Amino acid sequence: MSTFVLAAPIAGKSKEAEIKRINKELANIRSKFKGDKALDGYSKKKYVCKLLFIFLLGHDIDFGHMEAVNLLSSNKYTEKQIGYLFISVLVNSNSELIRLINNAIKNDLASRNPTFMCLALHCIANVGSREMAEAFASEIPRILVAGDTMDSVKQSAALCLLRLYKTSPDLVPMGEWTSRVVHLLNDQHMGVVTAAVSLITCLCKKNPDDFKTCVSLAVSRLSRIVSSASTDLQDYTYYFVPAPWLSVKLLRLLQCYPPPEDAAVKGRLVECLETVLNKAQEPPKSKKVQHSNAKNAILFEAISLIIHYDSEPNLLVRACNQLGQFLQHRETNLRYLALESMCTLASSEFSHEAVKTHIETVINALKVRGVGVKCSLLIQNHKTKSSLLQHLDSASNASLSVAILAEKYAVDYSWYVDTILNLIRIAGDYVSEEVWYRVIQIVINRDDVQGYAAKTVFEALQAPACHENMVKVGGYILGEFGNLIAGDPRSSPLVQFNLLHSKFHLCSVATRALLLSTYIKFINLFPETKATIQEVLRSDSQIRNADVELQQRAVEYLKLSSIASTDVLATVLEEMPPFPERESSILAKLKKKKGPGAGSELDDGKKEPGAEINGGMEPSASTASTPSPSADLLGLRAAPPASLAAPTSAGNLLVDVFSDSPAAAPGLAPGTDENFLSLAPCDSSSLLSSLHHPLLLPLPAMLSAGAAASVCEDPALPLSEADELLNKFVCKNNGVLFENQLLQIGVKSEFRQNLGRMYLFYGNKTSVQFQSFTPTRLPQLNIQTKAVDPLVEGGAQVQQVLNIECLSDFTLAPLINIKFRYGGTLQNITLKLPITLNKFFQATEMQSQDFFQRWKQLSLPQQESQKIFKANHPMDPEVTKAKLLGFGSALLDKVDPNPDNFVGAGIIQTKSLQVGCLLRLEPNAQAQMYRLTLRTSKEAVSRHLCELLSEQF
């Protein structure tokens, strides 16, 4: 064995040489196992150990498992140890050998040999499968509380039970042993106590009443440890700190319960905490970093318990003062921990004044690289925010963090607007565009804050020196909502215009372009300013500007204001629609700047009620350009404004709809808007929820009384051919969903991960006007939407947009009902929208080895769905390949031994979970049949995808 262990790495200097040496050894071991001569225990142990070593070198092992199981029946420790080690590392929880292994483990647990019992318990904990839990979950508690069980076995049993409870809590029975396990806290063996505390801490989180007696015992044990000298617990003293790990675990256990009601227990606990705080003031007994780490670990856990209880003013103030000392420590990690604890401490009424005494220290720490983000965490306490903002001019790295935290911990929207404008005013040079983008999104999406934002930004612009970012925010908000403050003579339309124009010559080209857009918006909002603004647009500095962008805007805006009627101008320059809800742009900026893990520390903690602010994409600085909808299916930029689609001939309604050219898609019809559809299991209407856009009203409120009266008939049942129409779109995203002699409905959609966008095109094929045209969703889905234009002219087409988010897996396609009057006759059509689970498939490339390994892992009966069916179409391999790719999975080449078979892999992406999917399609050309096998980690998904895909062939 030693010769082989030494030889393998030497051979490993070249990959080919190592593989050659490994293959030679594997062939030798295989021949030994298959030989007629029976191997003795030592030889089996040696060869199994070699197999284990080869596996650890990264090579696959597909034999030797039975020999390892045989070693479990040996009476020699070394042989049994190697057997258990091999099983713990190489045996899959779904292996056929599990039953034999379980029998061997039962024998060892019943042997009363402490060494063998510990090996068996370690194996159960290492494998930790559900099968293990079913077999031993009731046996291990009995061993744990038995009076004659050795201390080492008790320790192993407690940790083993903890592992099983974490993996399969429903299989661990609560019984009389729960009251007896609490008394293990009084055990003389410190290892047993440490293991028992870990187990009780986990158990009491789900069943606190069953373990509440542990509080007094934990306090008693903690008191004995804290008051002891380092020599008292010599075997468990770590760098002069007695039992630090056990102390930390006991303090965490106590945080699962409120303060003790018993006065004696509470007094003893307070005494312990005071002792911990006193020891922190003592000079260190060692200069080693291990000593300070152990000592500080206990101190910070004690402070966490003090904060958790929030009932001892004296302890809270002392904890705050101790943290204040750490804020000035040279060790960065200590400053981080102190700041994090002080953030929590700042919310306590008892320690609030004490925290305020350390604000200057916090602000000074902002200048130190590395702790700026944690310092800005104190922004969650509203009384410290203004102080932090005053010092941002010396801490550029913290501005983005402050913006994120201001949003995260905002108590209301007006406060958020104040804070961000103050941030721009104080640290404008350090505020990125994402920050002012975000405040615009918030204001656009919240009716209740628009007037306040307009008033606040108007006041901010009156400062003699105003940062350019403030001008951008002011131009955008006043252009949209300046009318809300125009009633005050101090902020009349002309005063607003003059105030903005006074900043114009000091700004960059991009900001000037935005202000020109604001001016044309003013003409729509305040007709009395038209002459003044036209004079500015007509000036040589604008109409003959050297910058092409400014010149073009000036010319176009001047012409628009001169020739357009009031109604046309109001339509073109209507208020910006709300932004779709998406991830905060400033948080996305931080993640992009610092990598995927950035911002995670800012996501910790609980949000205050009402603190979450909805918003969406960055607003464009220009309102002039409008990208076509087909160019931006997934909402990667602002949604295009509504515009009337040009009438097309009745016979060629959708010719250009499915073109790849961005210009091919027609514009939105008046009255259309983005609809928010969230997909989840369709067995309960409550599981499907919209994104609750603040400006989108339920459909009944959107319909006029006349329109509502004309379409008050109940929705029709889905068409008999609805399923057939739906199946046409399982493997494609574009096409004609429905067509009759009156109406044509086209679909164009795109999906990415758990999001999608779908355009529905309704074409009037007749020369007669459709009246009371109302496409609506049926009650199966909780969708809020706006109605399309109720009048569809003959030969015209209107468009509706659906933004889709998949929350969880689902089986039923959503329904849409279309009603309209044609020649006085009510038409009532109900269809299934082509939104199926496979639309949220993300193709996944895999190597052959990874595929089969994952295939074996998904071997439970409920994880597999298989269907054998007759081919309904010619069995063309290229067509089959195209359909599988359209279904969403990646096709894996050279994975299946049969080249005629198709193998695919992918992941169903939903908001709540991801479901891995593997598929195998086996065509039999002679019999004209297919066998389709799908394996996923969720039974319903396997069955549904199998049904969907089998219908395509």
N, C-alpha and C positions, 0 to 999 in steps of 0.2 A: 504494500500500500504506500509506504513512504517513498519507495523508488518511483512509483507511478506519479505521485503528487509532485515530486521534484522534476520528473521528466516532462510532464505535460507543459508547464510554463516555459521550459527550455525549448521544447518543440514549438511553442507558441510564438517564438520570434518570427516565424512565418506562418501565416494563416493556413496555408496548404499543409505544412508539416504538422501543425497541431491537429487539424482534422484527420490527417492520416493516422496519427498516433491514437487519437480518440477512437476512430473507427476500428482500429486493430484491437484496442482494449475491449470495445463493445462486443466485437465478434468473439473474443475469448470468453467474456463473461456469459454471453448467450449460449455458447457451446457447453460451458460448465453447468449452467442451469438446466440444459436439455439433455445432458449426459445421463447414462443409465446409472452411474454410480451416485449414490446418495451423498450429498454434501453434509459435512458436520456443521455445527452451529458457528464455529469460528470462521469457516470459509464463507458461509452465507453472509455473515456480518461483514467480512472483508469486501466481498463483491458488491453488496448493497451499499456499503460506504463509498466504494468507487463510483457507483452509479450516481449517488448523491453529489459527489464532487464534480462529476462530469456535468450534471445538471446545473450546478452553481457556476460552472464555466460558461454556460449559455447554450448548451446543446440539449436537444430534445431527448427525453427518455420514454420509450414506449413499452418497456418490459421490466420485470423485477419486482413488480408490486406485490405479487403473491408471496415471493420469498420474504419481502419485508413484513408482510402480515404474519408469516410463519415465525418470524423472530419474536413476535409479541408473546408467544407461548413459552419462550425460553425462561429458565429460572436464573439465568446469569444477567446481572445488571447491564453489562456493556452491550450484550446482544439485544436485550430489550430496549435499551436506550437508542441504539442505531435504528431499530425497527420503528419506534415512535417518531424519531427524527425524520426518517424518510417519509412516513405517512403525513406528518405535519406539513412537510414542504411540497410533496409531489402528488398526494392523493386528492383528487377533486371531490367536493362534497356530494356530487351526483354519481360517484363511482359505484359500480356494482359490488365493490368489496366492503362498502360501509357496514353492511350487516355483520360480516366476519370481524371487522375492526371493533364494532360495538360489543360483540360478545367477548373479545379479548379484554376490552376495557372493563367490562362488568366483572370479569374474573379478577382483574387486578384490584379493582375497588373493593371487592369482597375479601381479598386476601389478608387484609389488615397489616400487610407489610408496608410501612410508611414510604419507603423508597419507591416501590412499585405503584402505590397509590398516587404519589406526587407525579410520577411519569404519566400516568393515565389522565390525571387532572390537567396537566400541561398540554397534553395532546387535545383534549376536549376544547380547551380555551384557544389553542392555536387554530384548530379547524373551525370551530365556532359556527357550524352549520345548523340549519333548522332541524335536520335529522338528529344531530347530536343533542340539541335542546330537548327534542321530544323524548329521547331515550334516557337522558340523565338529569333533567331539570328537577325532578322530584327526589332524586337520590342524593344529589350534592348538598342540599340544605340539611338533610339528616346527618350526613358526615360532618358538616360544619358545626352543628350544635351538640354533637354527641360528646358525652363527658370523657370518654376514653380515647378520643382522637388526639394524635400528637400535634404539637404546635405547628410544625412545618406543614403538616397536612391541612390544618385549619387555615393557615395562611394561603395555601394553594387553592383550597376549596372556595374561600371567599373571593379570590380574584377570578377563579373559573366561573363562579356564579354571576359575578359582575359582567363578565364577557357575554355569557348567555343571555342575561337580562337586556343588555344593550342591543343584541342582534335579534332576539325573539322575546320581547317582554310579555307577550300574551301566553307564553308557554311556561313561565316561571310562576308556580302557584304560591299565593300568599296563604300562610297558615299559622299554626302555633309557633313555628320556628322564628317568625318575625319578631316576636317579643323576646325570644331567647337570644337572638343574634345581637340585640342592642347591648346585652350584658357582656359581650365580647370587648366593649370599650374598657371594662375593668380588668381584662386579662393581664397577667404579669408579663407576657411575652410582647414586646413592643412591635414586632413584625406582624403578629396577629391583630393588634390594635390598629396598626396602619392600614392593613388590608380591609379590616372591618369598617373603618371610617369611610374608605372609598366606596364600599358596597352600600352602606347605609345612606351616604350622601346621594347616591344615584336612586335608591329605592324611595327615599322620603320625598323626592320631587314629585312623584306620581301618587304616593300614598302617605301624605304628611301625618295624618292622624295615627297611623299604625306605628309610627316611630317617634312620636313626640316625647316619649320618656328618655330619648337619647340626649336631650338638651342638658339635663342636670348631670348626667354621666360625662358628657363631653366637657362641661365646665369644670367638673372635678378633675378630670384627667389633664386638661389644659393648665389648671392651677398648679398641679403637681409638677408639670414640666417647666412652667415659667419660673416658679419659685425655686427650682433645683439649681444646684451648681453644675458646672460642666463636668465635674468629676463624678457626680451622682449617677449619670447615665453614660458611663464611659463607652459602652459598646455602640451607643446611638448618638454620640456627640460628634458634630461636624465642625471642625475648626473653631472649637470653644463655644459652639452654639448647640445646646442640647435639643436633640430630635427636631430639627427645623422642618422636615417634611411633614411629620405628624402634626406639628403645631399649625402649619398652614392648612392642612386638611381639616383639622378640628375647627379652625376659625371659619373656613368655608362652609362646613356643616352647620354651624350656628347661624349663618346667613340665610339658611332655608326656613328659619322660624322667626317669629316676632320676639321682642325682649322677654325674658323669663318673668312669669307672674310671681313666682316665689321670691320674696324679698331677700332671703338668705342666698339663694342661687344668683340672683341679680347682683347682690353686693359682692359676691365672690368673683363674678365675671368682670364687674367694673374694676375691681382690684387687680385682676389679671391684665386688663387693658392698660391701666395706669402703670403697671410694672413694665409692660412692653414699651410704653412711651418713655418711661424713665431710663430704661436700658439704652434707648436710642441716643440719650444725651451722654452716656458714659464713654470714656475714651476707649478706642478699640483695643481688644486683647491681642490682635494680630494684624500685621500689615498686609496679609494675603488678601487677594480679591475674593477668594472663596468665603472668608469670614464675613466681609461686608455684604456680600450677596445674600448669604443665609440670614444674616441679621436684618437686612432691609426687606427680605421677602416676608418675614414674620410681621415686620412693622407695617408694610403696606396692606397686608391682609387684615391686620388689626384695625387700621384706619378704614378699610372697606366695611368692616363690621360696625364700627362706630357710625359711619354714614348711613348704613342700612338701618340701624336702630333709630337714629335721628331723635333721640330722647334725652341725651346727656349733654347739656350745654357746655359744661366744663371740658369734657372729653373732646367735643367738636372743636372748641377753640384751641385746645392743645394740639389736636391733629392738624388744624390749619396752620398753626405756628411752626410745627415740625415740617410741614410741606413747604412753607415759606423758606425755611433754611435750605431745603433741597433745591429750590429754584435758583439758588446762587452757587450750587455745587458745580465743580468743573466737569463732572461725569455727565455726558449728554443723556444717557439712558435714565439716570435719576431725575433729571429735569423733565424729561418726557413723562415719566410715571407721576411725578409730583403735579405737573400741569393737568394730567388726565384726572387725577383724584380731586384736584381743586375745582375742576369744572363741575363735578358732581356735588362737591361740598358747597359750592356757591349758591345752590338752590335751597339750602337749609336756612330757615329764619334765625336759628341760633348762631350760625357762624358767618352770616352775611357780612356783618361789619368787620369781622376778622379778615375775611377774604379781601375786602376793599383796601386794607392796609398794605396788601402785597401787589396792588395793581401796578405801581411804578416798577417793581421788579419784573413783572410780566412784560411790561412795555419795553423795558431795556432788553429783555431776552428776545424780543422781536428782531433785534439787530444781529443776533447770533445765528449764523447759518445752521440750518438743520432743525431748529426748534420753532421756527416761525409758524408752521402749520398748527402745531399743538398749542402755541400761544393763542392763535386766533380761535381755537375751540372755545375760549372763554366768552366768545361773542354770544353764546347761547344764553348767558345771563344778561338781560337787557340793560342793566344798570352799568355795565362795563363797556358797552359797545362804543359810546361816544369817545371814551378815553382811548380805546384802541385806534379808532379812525383818525384821531388827531395826530397819531404818530406813524401813519402809513407812509408819509412822504419819505421816511427812512427805511422802509421795509417793502420794497417792490415785490418780493417773492410772496408776500402774504396777501396781496390784493385779490388775487383770483380765489384764494381760499376763503377770504372774508366774504366775497360775493356769493360763493356756494353756501357758506354757513348762514349768511343772512337769509337766503331763500329757505334753507332747511329748517331754521328755527324761527321763521317769521310768525309773529303772533297775529298779524293781520296784513292786508295788502298795502294799506296806506303807509304802515311802518316800513314795509319792504321798499316802497318807492322812495321814501325819505332817506333810508340807509344807502341805497345805491346811488342816488343823486349826491348825497354827501360824500360817498366814496369817490365819485367822479370829480367832485369839486376839490377834494383834498389831494387825491393821488391820481389825477387825470392822466399823467404821463405813463403810469404803470397799469392803467386799466385797459384791457384788451377789448377788441370790438365785440367779442362774445358777451361781455358783460352788458353793454348797452343794447345789444340785440335782445338779450333775455328780458330786460325790463320792458322793452317794447312789446314782446310777446305777452307778458303778464298783463300789461295795460289793455292791449287789444282784446284779450280774452276775458276781461273782467269788467262788466258794466259799472259795478259799484265803485270802481276806483278811477274811472276815466276822467271825471270832472276834477277830482282831487289832484290827479297827476298833471292835468293841464294847468291848474292854478299853481302847483308847486314848481313846475318847470318854468313857468312864466316868471315867477319871483326869482328863481335861480339865474335866469338870463339877464336880470337887471344889474348883476354885479359888474363893476367896471372891467375886471379881468375875468374872462369866462373861458374855460377849457373847450377845445373843439369838440370833444366827445359830448359835452353838455349841449353844444349847439346842435349836434346831430339829434340827440334825444328831443330837444326842444322843437326842432323843425318837424320831426316826425309826429310828435304828439299834438302839437298845435295845429298841424295840417289836417289831422284826423278829428280832433276834439276841441279845437279852439272855440267853436261855437258855444261850448258849454260854459265858458267864462266871459263871453262877449257881452253879456248883459251889464256887467260892471263897467262904468265909464273909465275906470283905471286900466282895464284890459279890453278896451274896445277893439274891433277888427283892425282899424288903422294903427292903433298903438301896438298891437301884436306884430303887424307887418313891419312897422318902423323898427321895432326892437330886434327882430330877426335880421332885417336888412342891414342894420348897423354892424352886425358881425360878419356880413357877407365877404367884404374885401379882405378880412383877416384869415379866411379859411382856405383849406386845400381844395383842389378841383373836385374831389369826390363829395365833399361836404357842400360845395356850391351847387353841384348837380342835385343833391337832395333838397336844398333850399329852393331851387327853381321848381321842383315838383311840389313843394309846400305852397309856393306862390300860386300855381295853377289850381291847387286845392282850395286856396283862399277865395279865388274868383267864384268857385262853386258855392262855398260856404257863405261868403260875404260879397254879394254882387256890388255893394257900394265901393269896394276896393278895386274894381275891375280897371278903371281908368288909370289909377296909380300904378298898378302892377303891369298893365300893358305898356306904360311908358318906360318902366324898368326893362321889360323884355325887348322893347324896340330900340333901346340905347345901343350905341356902337360897341360898348364894352361887352354886350351880350350877343347881339345878333351877328357881330363880326369878330367874335372871340377867336383867338388863335387855337384854343382847344376845341377839337371837333365835337366832343360830347356836349360841352356847354353850348356851343353854337347851334347844334342840332336841336337840343332841348328848347332853347330860346325861340327858334324859328317855329318848331312844331307847336309849342304851347301858345305862342302868339296867334298862330293861324287857328288853332282849336278854339281859343277864346273869342276869336272874331267871327267865325262862320257858324259855330255850333249853336243850336237853340238851347234854351235853358234845360229842357228835358233830356236832350242828348248829352249835354255837359254833365248833368246829374247822374246819368247812367254810366258814363265813362269814368267819372271821378267819384263814384260812390265809395262809401266807407269800406276800408279793408276788411275782408272776412276774417273770422277767428282762425288762428293757426291750429293745425292738427296737434293733438297731444303727442309729444315725443320726449326723449331724454333731454334733460336740461343741456343747452348748448355750452354753458360754461363748464359743466361737469364733463361733457365730452371733450372739451378743450384740455382740461386737466389730465384726462386719461390719455389723450393723444400726446401730450407733452411729456408725461412721466411713465407711460406704459400702461398695460391693462390693469395692473394692481393699484394704480394711483387712485386716490379718492376713497379707497376702502375704509380708511380710518375715519373719513368724514361721514361715512354711512352708518357708523355705529351709533348706538343709543336710540332712545325712543323719540319720535317726533311729537311735538306738542299738538294738541287738538287744533285742527284748522291750519296747521303749519304748512301743509303741502300746497304748492302753487303749481297750477297746471299751465302749460304753455307748449310751444312747439318749435318750429324751425326758425332760423334766422330770417328776419325780414330783409328784403332787398333794399338797397339804398335808392333804387330807382323804381318808380311805379310805371315806367313807360313801356318796358319790354314785358311780353307775356309769353312764356314758353308754351308750346303745345302740350296737351295732356299726354299724348303718347310718348313724348320725350321724357316724361318723369312719372312713370307709373307708380313708383313706391314713395312718392312724397319726399324726394331728396332736395326739393326746393319749394318755394311758395306755390300754392295752387293758383292756376290761371283764373282770371276773372271771367264772369259769365259773359258770353256774347252770342248773338243769334246765329245759328248755323245757316249757311246759304242753302236755299231749296235745291234739291236734286231731282232728277227725273225719277218717276215712279218705278221704272224698270231697272234702275241702276243705283239703288239707294246706298248700298254698302260697298261699292267698288273700291273706294279709297280708304275705308275704315281699317282694313287689315294690312295696309301697306307698311313697310318698315321705315318709310321716310317720316321724320318728325312732323313735317308739314301736312301729312296725309290725314291726320285725325281732325275732324271738325271741332269747332269751338263748342263751349257749353251753351245750352239754351237758357233764356231768362228763367229765373226761378230755380234752376238746379243748384245743387250744393253738394259738398262731400258728405256722404252718409257713413256713419260709423257702425260697423257690424262686428261683433265679437263672437267667435265660435267656441262652443263648449258642448258637452254632452246634451243631446236634445231631449232627454227624458224629463227635463224640468225646465219650465220657462225661466225660473229664477237663475239658472246657471248661465244663461246667455245675457250678457249685459253690454250696454253701449259704453262708449267712453265718456258719456255725460257731458257733452260739450255745452258750455254755459249759454251759448246763443242759439242752440238748436232746440226747437220746441217739438213736442209730440205732434204727430201728423194731424190729428183731428183739429188742433188749434190752428194749423196752417191753412186749412181749407175754408173757403168762403162759405157762407150759409147756403147760397144757391148751389154751389158745387156739391156741398155735402148732401143736400136734399136730392140732387139728381143722381147720386151714386150710392144711395143708402141701402141698396140691396146687399144681402150677404154675399161674401166672396164665394165663387164657384169652387167645386172640388177640383183637385189637380186633373189636368187632361189625362186621358187614358194612355197617351203616348209620352207622358212626362218622364217616365223612367228611361224610355228609349232615347229621348232627346238628351237626358242627362248623361247616359252612357257614351254618347258621341264625344263628350268633353272630358272624359276621364283621362285620356292620353293626349289632349291638346287644349290650348287655352283660347284660341281665337276661332270664330266661325259664326254661322247663323244659328241661333238657339231656337227660333220659332218663326214660321211664316205661313200666312194664309192669304186670301185674296185682298184683305184690308191692311194688315199690319205685318211688318217685318222687324224682328228683334235680333240685333247682332250683339256679340260679346267680344270684348278684347280684355285680356287680363294678364297679370304677371304676379308671381309669388316669390318671396324670398324669406327663408327661415319661417317664422310664424306670422309674417305679415304679407298682405297682398292688396292689390288694388284692381278693381274691375270696373270697366266702362260698359254700360248698357246703352245701345243705340236703338231708339224707337222710331221707325220710319213709316210714314203715312203713304201707302201705295196708291191711294185714290186721289182724285182731284177735289174731293169734298173735305171740308174742315172737320177734324175730330174735336168734339166738345167735352168738357169735364174729364179730361184725360188725367187719370190718377193711378200711377203704379204705386202700390203700397205693399208692405210686408204683412204677413199674417201673424196671429198671436204666438205661433211657435217660437218666434224670436223676439227678444226685447230690443227693438231697434228704434232709435229716434232719427227722423229724417225730415227733409223738406220735400214738398211736392214739386214736380216739374211743372212747366207751363201748362195750364189746363186746356189751352187751345193749340192744336197742332195743325198747321195749314196743310192743304193738299200738296203732296210731293215733298214735304219738308221732313226734317229729322230732328229729334231732340235727344239729349244725352243725359245720363245719370251716372254718378260716380259712387262706387262703394269702396270704402277703406275697410279692410278686413284684418282682424287679429284673432288668431287661434289660441284660445285660453287653455283648452284641454282636448283630448280626443273625442270625436263625435261620429255618429253613424248616419243620421238623417240629414239630407240636404235641406237648406232653408227654402221656404216658399215665397213667391212673389205673385201678387194679384194685380192685374191690369184691367181697369174699367174705363170705358169711354162711350160716348154717344156718337153713332154714325147714322145720319139721316133720321134722328129721333129715336133710333133703336139702341138700347143699352147692350154693349158688348162686355162680357165678363170672362176673363181668362186667368187661370191660375197655373203657374209653371214652377218647376224646381230649378233653383239657381245652380249653375254648374260649379258648386263649391264642395269638393269632396276631400276626404282626409289626405289622400295622396298628393294634393296640391302643396302641402307643407312638407313634402319630402325633400331632404337635402342629400344629394348623392355623396357617397363615401367610397373612396378608393381603398382597397385592402389587398394585402399580399395573400397568397394561397394559404400560407401557414396561419396567418391571423384569422382568415375566414373560417377555416375548419376548427380552429380553437374556439372561436366564438360560436360556431354552429353546434359544437358539442356542449357548450355551456347552456345553450337554449334547448335543452333536450327534454324538459318536462312536457308531459302530454298537453297541458293547458297552454303551453307557449307555441305550439305548432298547429297550423291549420293546413290541411292537404285536400286537394280536389282533383279528381280524374274526370275529364270531360271530353266530349267529341268536338272536333274542330268545326266551327261554323263558317270559316273562311279558308281560302287556299293557304297551305302551310308554306309560306315564303319566308326564309330565314331573315332576309333584309327587312321585310315588313314587321316581323316579330321583334327584331332588334329595335326598330324605330319606335314601336309601341312601348317597349320596356323603358326606353330612354324617355319617352313622353310621359310615362307613368311616374318618373321622377328618380328612379334608382340608378346607380352607376353600374354599368356592365363590366364584370371582371373577366379578363381574358386568361386563358390557360390555368384556370382554377379547377374546373370540373374535369375528371379524367376522360369523359366522353365529350369530344369537341362539338357535338351537335346540341348539347345542353346549354342553357343560358343561366348564368349565376349573377345575382345583383346584390347590392348592399346600399343602405341609406339610413337616415335618421329622420323620424317624424318630429318636427320642431313645434312645440307648443309653449305657451308662456309658463305653464305650471310644471311641465316635465318634458324630457326627451325620450323617445322610444326607438331603440335600435331595431332595424329590420333587415333580415336576410331572406332572399328568395332564390328558388331554383325551379326552372321551367324545363321539363323533359318532353320534347316532342317525339312522337312515334309516327313517322310518315306512312309506314305500311298500314297501321291500324287507323290512321287519321284521328289520333287522339293525343291529348296532352295530360301530363301529370304536373300539377303546380303545388309546390310546398313553400309555405311562408312561416318563418319563425321570428317572433318578436318577444319582448319582455312583458307584453300585456296581451292577455287572451282575446279581449274584444277587438284589439287592433289587428291581430293575426287573422281573425275570422273575417273582419270587414274588408281588409285589403285583399284577401284571397277571393272574396265574392266579387269585388270591384274588378280585379285584374282578369279573372276567369271569363268575364263577360266580353272581354275585348278580342278573344280568339275564337 
